[in-house]
Amino acid sequence: MKLRLAPILISVTVTTLVLFGGWFVYNSVAMKDPVIELAEQFAGVEDVAVDIHQDTVSVELKLNQDADVRAVVEALRRDGAAAIGGKNLQIHIKDQTSAELDAWWSQALFEVAEAMEARKYGAIPHILDSHKVPGMMVQTSIDDTFVYVQLTQGEHVKYVLLERTPQMMGVWGNE
């Protein structure tokens, strides 16, 4: 039996194109596009990037001062679940922060972390207001997963999502 190289190579090439092309179209049309469209319907969302991995879907949001980060995150978690299936949703926010806002947040972070650890979420707005400098706006809100903090000063804005259920440190695993 004599095997012909050309038909075999053509079959392998066509099969590979169909499989990977179908996978690419499925990822784009069925998973990425619905999440992007969902996030872009909110005011203040400038850009959305979705990266799909085996167990997780990573969404990177670029937000401006007009964004309601809580509404965007809740919609992604609630309505985006149908598109991403059972994968874990990770949200990363790119904001327009400044060195001054970052330094201010670093100073207030210890007290905020203490309140988070003690689960005294109502103290967080008071802590942030006590550190506030002239010209700065501080907005906080909470849901069952995150405490949302928005710091605004002039044209700069910093968004912080604090998980209410902190990740456990794996130092003494299984002991």
N, C-alpha and C positions, 0 to 999 in steps of 0.2 A: 504494500500500500504506500503510495507516494503522497506525502503531505505538501500542500501548496502554502508557501509562506505568505503571500499576499492576502488570500481570504482570511487566514488566521489573524493577521495583524489588523485588518479592517474590522473584523468581528470584535476583537479585544478593544480597539479604539472606540468603536460605536458604543459598546457596552459601557465602557468607562465614562464616556461623555454623557450617556443617558443617566447613569447612576449618580454621578457627581453633579450634573446639571439639575436633576430632580431634587437632590438634597439642597443645593444652593437656592433654588426657587422656593422650596418649602420653607427654609430658614428665613428667607427674605419676605415672602408674601404672607405666610401663616404665622410667623412669630415676630419678626422685627417690625414690620410695617404697622401692625395694629398697636404695638406699644408706642411707637413714635407718634402715630396719629393721635393716640389718647393723650400723650403728654403735651403735644403742640396745641391742643385746643384751649389750654390755660394761658391767661395773660401773664406776661413776664417770663415765659419760657422762650429762650433765644435759640437754643440748640439742644438736640437730643441725639445721643449715640448709644446704640445697643450692641452688646457683645454677648454672644451665646456660647456657653460652655456646656459640658456634659451634665453637670448638676446644677449650675447656676446661670442666671441671666443677669448681667451687669448693665445697669442703665446709668449713663453719665448725663447729668442735666446741667446746662449753662443757664443760670437764672439772673434776672436783673432785679431792681428794687421793687418792681410791681408784682412780683410773683408771690403767690400764696403757697408756700412750700408744703404746708400741711395738706391742702386740697390736692395738690399734684401727687404727693406720696400716697395718700389714701386712695386716690383713683387708680394709681398704678398697682397698688396691692389688691384692691377689690376687683376692678374691671380688667386689669392686665393678667389676672390669674388664669383666665380662660385661654389667653394666647400662649402663655408660657408653660401651661400644664402644671406639673407638680414640681417644677424647678424652683430653687431658692432665688428670691429676688434681692439683689444688692443694688443700693442706690448711692451714687456718688454725686456730689454737687460741686460744680465749679462756680465760684462766685467772683465778685469783683472787689476783693478785700484790699486792705492797705496794711502796711507795716504797723501803723498806729493801732488799727483794729485788732490785728493779731497780737500785739503786745498787750493791749487792754484785756483781751480774752485770756491770755496766759496768766494775767494777774488775778482775774476773777475765777479761773478754772478750779483752783483748789477748793474754794468754798462751795462751788457748784458741785464738784465731785463728792464732797462731804454730804451735801443734801441728797444727791442721787443715791449714795451708799446707804443713807439712813431712810431712804424712801420718803423724804419730806419734800415732795415736788412743789408744794405751795410756797416754799421758802425761796425757790429759785428766782421768781420775779423780784422779790424784795432784795435778794443778794445782788442781782444785776443792777437794779435801780440805785443801790447804795454806792456802787462803783462808777455810775454813769458820769461822763464828763459833758460839759456844755456842747451842744450841737449834735449829740448822739441820741438816736432813738433805739429803744430796746423793745422788742415784741417777743412774747413767749406764748406758746400754746402746748397742749398735751393731748395725746390719744392713748390707746391701749398699748402701743408699741414704742413710741418716741416722745421725748420732750423736744419741741422745736424752738430754737432761738434764732432771732434775726436781729443783727446789729447793723444799723445804718448811720453813716456819718458822711454828709455831703453826697458825693457821687459813688461812694464806696459802700458795699454791702457784704456782710459775712453771714452765712447760714451754717447753723450747727444742728445736727440731729444726734440727740443723746438717747441711746437705747435704754429703755426702762428695765429690761432684763439683761444685765451685763453678761458678757461672755466670761466663762469660767477660765481661770488660768490653769494650764495643764502641767503644773509643776509636780504635783503629787498624785498623778493619775493612778487609779485603782488601788489606793492605799487606804 
